Amino acid sequence: MLVSTRGNHGLAMAWAGQWFNTPCTVVVPENNNPEINRIIESFGAELIVHGHDFYDAQFYCDELVAAAGYYYVEQGNEPEMLNGIGTMGLEIFEDLPDVDVIICPIGGGAGCASLLRVVQAINPEVQIVGVQAAKAPAFSRSLEQGEWVVLDEADTIADGLAARSVFQLPYVIMKDHVKDVVLLNEDEVLEGIRLALGTTHNLAEGAGAASLVAAVKIKERLQGKKVVLVMSGGNLDRAQLELALRQG
């Protein structure tokens, strides 16, 4: 099987490949988090470094599929993958049935779209607020223009938010229901890392900490409401941690 990734998806599929004794090839862009690359290889997956960003890595996977017949597990457009990710929504409702607002980061959109499907099935009154990097606002821009948008670049320090577009299937799921997206500048992303570390004692990557700092940014709107923050990644490398602490 073949996957492209900046982090969590590649880690999960590499682990699954090892568990089920299935060869797995993972394509990452240049300058990907070296710790993520190391762990992917430690699971026995083949690691290919290709392209400037995640979008380039995706296109290269399409070439590999055409040339060598890989089974390409495209995270955001794989329905069964969305079903699996959506179980986090079931856990939220089990622990907090009367939740009012869920704040969720949006990179490729798979996590938010999966969560939305659960919310729509259990309690459509729950509001989902998306969070994106201001340097990678693909879904926010899509909402503004009323169509699926591919950006020219997505150059943010938050690896998990660095997508030039959301996947097509998540876009279809989200476009009529997720209308509120908070955009974070790079300093706010770093502030989120510090907040997560200092207040929750979790070492979250930029995308994982995005919901926390977004909640602080819109705290007046959240007063009196029961809010869940999705902290979806802990793949923070040492250089970004040092940068976040140094700027604090």
Order of alpha helices (4+ residues) and beta strands (2+ residues): beta-alpha-beta-alpha-beta-alpha-alpha-alpha-beta-alpha-beta-alpha-alpha-beta-alpha-alpha-alpha-beta-alpha
